[in-house]
């Protein structure tokens, strides 16, 4: 069985990263010939199963209790660890969010099993241990960049269960498997797992700042790298994004140089995006950045270097100075839409 730990948003909806994992979990479960279960913890889980069934979830484990929303580490740890011990899944997936990065290591340590963080791909395959002379079938390949993104590592846990991984938001595609699919819901009493000492932290008040920049859901992204040269030059990217109805993104190098806000960072250490159009301006295309945008439907690269790595994945390449090409694009678009 494959189990996905599902997070809830402030309005009690299943988070996008959890639905992405359910889509991938369904695919993994089919390959393993087993079922997909989703664990949801919160205070009000009315109708929560209807949000999950279309993504291929066969069983929803609903744990409703006032102590489980908003998220606190200890109550969620007790529930997650207890249920995983009971149900003994082959694979457990968490989102690589602030919640998942807090919870998953605690659960894996308690269960004494492996955990691979920030995976960018998950596959099922076999593994041969030449030292022991054994071959393991139906192993989860946990794939992620390593050594600063310079290599792609495939990590396996052949002898320990469950096989656990956290996956970054946006890496997996959120896709309805079957809109008519129906599973079953199991309501679980949180008191079976939550201990008295788990309630030692009280949340008195919460101040939540609204997100001002949302590039994850943008259909058009104009992104700039260190090759833009300055923060002032980044202004033309904002102009291009405005006329196209898109958002502005940036590489880590551009953010570190102060050209753009950290919320705009795309890549291994930023957000992962899948826009319909991605315009890469002055971006060399290091593997760390490509990991966050290579699933874009259409990629246009603007770069003075015809051999830049970004050009290898671009659908169209414009070889030239971004400071000359971008104003021409803005002018051309404005003229053609009149």
N, C-alpha and C positions, 0 to 999 in steps of 0.2 A: 504494500500500500504506500502511496505517496501522500504526504501531509503538508499543507501550506498553512502557515500562521498568517492570519489576515488582520491587518491594521484597520482602524476606523478613523475617519476624518472628524472634524469638529461637529459636523451635522449628522453624524452617525451613518455615513455612507462608507462602503468598503473602499479603501484607498486604491488608487490606480495601480500602484506597484504590486498590490496583492492580487488584483485581477490579472495583471500580466503574468504573475507566477502561477495562477490557476490555469491560464491558457497553456503555459509551458508544462505545468504539472500534469495536465490531461494528456499531452503528447507523451511524456515520460511514462505515465501509467499504462498507456496503450502499448508501448514498446515492452513494458515489463509484464503485461498481461494481468494487471491488477487494477485497483480502484483509486480514485482521488478523493481525499477528505480535506476539509477546510476547518480550521479552528478559529472561532471568533469569540473574543472576550469583550464585554461592555456592560453598560447599565440597562440599555433598552435595545433589544435585538428583535423587535417586532418586524416580521417579514424580511429579515436579513437574508434568508435562504433564497428568496426570489432574485436577489442581486447576484448570487453566486452560481445557481444552476446553469444559466446560459453559457458559462465559461467551462463547463464540463465537470463540475463538482458533483460527485455521487452522494457524499454524506457531509452534512454540515454539523459540526460539533459546536453548539451554541451554549456559552457559559455566561449567563446574565446575572450580574450582581453589582450593586452600587459601588463596591470597592474596586471594580475593574475599569471604571471610567471617571476621570481621565487616567491615562496610563501611569502606573507606578510599578517599579521594578519587581518588588518582592511578591505581590499577589499574582502578577502575570507569570513570574518564574515558577511559582508553586503549581499553578494550573497547567502550564505548558509542559513542565518536566513530568508531572504526575500523569497526564494523559498520554504523553509519548511513551512512558514506561509501560503503561497499560496496553496501549494499542500496537506497540512495536512496529512502527512503519519502517519501510526500507529506506525511504528518502524523506527528509524534512527540509523545507525551504522557507527562508525569511527574506524580507526586503532589507537591503543594505541602507536602511534609514537610521535616524537617531534611535528609534525604538529597537529595530532589528539588531543594530550594532551593540546595543546594551543587553538585549535579552539572549540572543543566540549563543554568545560565548559562555554565559552562565549555564545555559541548558547543556551545551556540549561538555563543559567541564564536569557538571553533575553526572552526566551519563557516561563519561569517559570515552567519548567518541571524537572523531575528527571534525573539523569545521574549516571550510575554505571561504574566505571573505571576498566580497566584491567580484563575484564571478561575472564574466561577460558572455559565457556560453555554457550550456549543459547538454551532455549527450550520454547515450547508453552504449556500452561496448564491453569488450572482454579485456582481461589483464593477465599477463603471464609473469609470474614471479620465478625467475630463473634460479635464484638461490634455493628456493624451496622446491622447485620443480612442480609448481602448481599453476593451474589456469583457472581464473575466476571469470564467470560469465555474468552478464547483466549488472555490470559495475557502472556507477555514475561517474562520468568524466566531468570533473569540476575545473573549468578552463578560465584562466584569468591572466592579465598582464603581470609580469614580475620584473624585478630589478629596474624599477623606474620606467617600466613599459618597454624595455629593450628586448624582452623575450616574452613569448606566450607560454605559460606553464600549464600542463595538464596534471591535475592532482587526483589521486584515487585513494579510497579507504576500503580496500578489499575485505578485510577481516573484522571490521567493526561496524556495528549498526546502532542507530541509523546513520546514513551518509548525509551530512548536513552542509548546507551552503547558504550564504547570503548573496543576493543578486541586486545590482544597482537598478534604480528606477529608470525606466525607458529602454533598458537593454533588450528585454523581451517584448514581443509584440502583443498588445492587448487585443484579443479577437474573440468574438462570440463563436463558440464551437457549435452550439445548437440552441436556438432561441426557444425551442419546445422541450428541451431536456428537463427532466424532473428527477430529483434524487430524494433523499430522506433527511429529515432534521432530527437530531438527538439533543434534547435539552439536558444539561448537566448541572448538578448542584455544585456551586463553587465551594461550599463549606466542606466538601470532601477533601479539598486540597489546600485551601487558604488557611494558614495557621494564625493564631492570635498575634504572634510577633511580626507577621507580615504587614500588620496594620499600624506599624509604629510611626509611619510618616503620614502626616495630614497635609493636604493641599488646602490652604486657607483662601487664596485668591489666585487668579490667572490673568495676565495681561498679554493679549495676543495681537501682534502687529500684522496688519494686512500686507500680503505680499504685493509689492509695487511692480516688480518685474517678473513676467511669466513667459520665458522663452520656450519652456517645455512643450506647450500646446500651440506654439506659433506654426502656421503653415508655410510661412516664408521667413527665412533667417538670413540676414546679411552679417557675416562674421569677419572680424578683423584680427590679424596677428601682429607680432612685433614689427613686421615689415611695414606697418602703417606709419611708423616713425614717431608719432606724437599723439597726444590726446586731442589736439586741435584737428589733426587729420582724421581722427575718428568721427568728428562731427559730420563729415560728408557721408559716412556710413549710416548715420542717423537720418540724414536727408534722403538717402536712397531707400532705406527701410520705410520711411514715412510715405513716399510716393508709391511704393509697392504694397503698402498695407502689411508690413512685416515687423519683425523685431530684430534687435542688434545683439549679436553674440560676440564672444572673444576667446582667444586662446589663453592659456595660463601665463605665457610670457607677456602678453599684452596687459593682463590684469596686474601681474607683478610689477610691470613698468608704470602702472598708474593710468593707463590709457582708458580703462573701462572698469566698471564696478564688478566686484566679486560674484554678484548674482548672475552675471552674464557669462560666466566661464563655462565653456563646453569642453568635455573631454573626460579622461580617466579620473581626474580629481575635481571635476565640475559636474554638470548635468549631461545626460544623454538625450539627444533629440532625434526626431524622425520627420522633419518637415517635408513638404512637397517640393520645395526649392531651397537649396542651400548655396549661397554665394560666398565663397572663401576669398577674402581680400588680403593679400600680403601674408598668407599662411603657408609655411613650408610643408606642413603635413606630417609632423612627428606622430609616431604610433599612439602616443598618449592622447593626442587630439582626435585622431581618426577613430579611436575607439568610441568616441562620444557622438559621431555624426556620420559614420560610413553607411548607415542604413537609410540615409536621406533618399527620397525618390529621384531627385535630379540635383546634380552638383555642378556648379560653375566655378572654375578657379581663375583668379586674376593674379598673375605672378610674373615677375621679370625673369625668373629662372624656368626655362622649359623642362628641366629635369627634376623639378621639385617633386617630392613624394606625393603631394596632394594631387598632382596631375594624373597619377596612376589610377585613382579612383574617380576622377572627375569625368562627367559626361561631355563637358565642353571646357576648353582651356583658352583663356585670353592671355597671350604673352605680352606684357606691357606694364607700365608704371601705374599703380592703382590711383595715384593722385591725378592722373590724366584720364584714365579709363572710367572711373566712377562718375566724375562730373559729366562725361559724355553720355553715360547710361541714363543719368538723371535727366539731362536735357532731351535725349531721344524719347524717353518714356513720356515726359511732359508734353512734347510736341505731338506724339502719336495718339495721345488720349484726348486731345482737344476736339 
